[in-house]
Amino acid sequence: MAPNLLLLTAICRLIAIVGLTLHPTDLLLAGTETQLSFNRTDIQSASLDFGRMTITEPTAVLHPSSTGDVAKIIKLAYDSADGFVVSARGHGHSINGQSQAANGVVVQMSGSRGKPVAPEVSEKLMYVDVWGGELWIDVLKSTLPYGLAPKSWTDYLYLSVGGTLSNAGISGQAFNHGPQISNVHEVDVVTGKGDVVTCAEDKNPELFHAVMGGLGQFGIITRARIALEPSPRRVRWIRVLYSNFSEFTHDQEYLISLHGQPSSKKFDYVEGFVIVDEGLINNWRSSFFSPSNPVKISAIADGGNVLYCLEITKNYYNHSDPESVNQEVDALLKKLNYIPASVFTTDLPYVDFLNRVHKAEMKLRSKGLWDVPHPWLNLFVPKSRINDFDEGVFKGILGNKTSGPILIYPMNKNKWDKETSVVTPTEEVFYLVALLRSALQNGDEALTIERLNNENRQILKFCEDEKIGIKQYLPHYTTQEEWMNHYGEKWPQFYKRKMEFDPRHILATGQRIFEPSFISSMKSW
Ligand code: FAD
């Protein structure tokens, strides 16, 4: 079939399903350059995400070739009498259907068949301009030939730029550089009215701040200008263990308090994780340890106590003398109170460190353990209540089988721009606690989806009952009341921005914050 005829058929189907009232010729004109797909494989892929717990089918999937394509489809939805919803999908790594679009159009930003613009590096000004659907691994590949790299990362690089900027984008560098949203100079955004707007701190700042951590509510990010730094060549990667939680958090907090120091006097990355079971060797962050390490670790654990692992790195450059790296590391380690026999060190290229989770992904994929349900729960916990959280959750609610890594590391609030849409606890230092668990059907009752979801509910209830003051990261709620509670005093601003930039509530309805204004004409939401 000729491309235009194919498109016309597709549009007619869209009209039939969602009841658009525009004339087909207008639609054809509006859509001539777009690549709207009704292919079953495309629809099924867009109706699923990494969480594998929510399945919602769109009517069509758009593979945009440009910002203009994104603008056309949104404008169409905005101008049509009956309307339809539009959601950007990065790499579909959400947990609860956040990038899905019931009976609407999913804009597949990553792996776009239309091959939108390639990354463009400015060596002089140390930034890279990238398409909103670019994966971070490809951003890195584009900057390395210039000896440059982004400053702030996520642990896993097969996530899209637009997807992580719509949340925050955090990893062990956040204490020092802030989240990824603190390292963006400028973005192009297509708003819920179909307008294309370039924005930055000093150019349309309201929209800029709205989309940073905005959960896709205010526009689709089609280009981002990301700050770069000279890329380190190698990384000294160190893990040390603690059996005492207070000593563990004391040391983590000390290390992040060094953020203002020269680089020789601080680590470049500070994370940590909880070890409550023998499953360490099987989880996706365990590639660090050699086969003999778990034996050593279980000897240290001495009878199944909860252990805490501090994970730190020191980056170095070609010219760095390895001996001076040793000295800098030793000087910092001397200040810490870990179990003396528990230092594990490795040294590897910077790229291999950044891409460490992909290695583990490949292993899990080969065992059929990657495409399973992931009832993940990510929380920001204020520093003053982290001990209570440890007692109630790590040593309480969690059994002795965790079914996945549990990360814990602190961050400095002053590295987060308070004008953005993200909400964090009120205290100056807060922790990320990430329960990254996989549900398995291997006959072990402790690992079922029901059991893990039930534990998540218990954890949230414990935090509420004990007034811990948490905020969810990658938040998931199903009622507007819960969302208002999540945003707290930021809700009026969030609401006002929504009315300004997406007044018909077309965008990212999978987040379940706002109902589309044309809900009655939709089959389901
Ligand atoms: P999607 O899941 O496709 O989209 C997420 C939301 O953003 C949706 O609402 C979508 O509509 C919206 N969106 C997507 N693209 C755009 C765009 N261009 N413009 C506007 N809105 C858009 N997060 C961290 O911060 N740190 C980590 O270390 C980390 N590690 C992870 C490891 C793994 C294995 C996985 C699966 C996830 C991890 N995440 C981490 C979470 C990740 O940040 C989220 O899944 C996020 O949603 C990015 O995924 P995505 O690019 O696939 O976006």
Residues whose N, C-alpha, C, O or C-beta is under 5 A from the ligand:
A	BS01	FAD	F50 S87 A88 R89 G90 H91 G92 H93 S94 Q98 S99 M109 G132 T154 D155 Y156 L159 S160 G162 G163 T164 S166 N167 G169 I170 S171 L215 G216 G219 I220 I221 A508
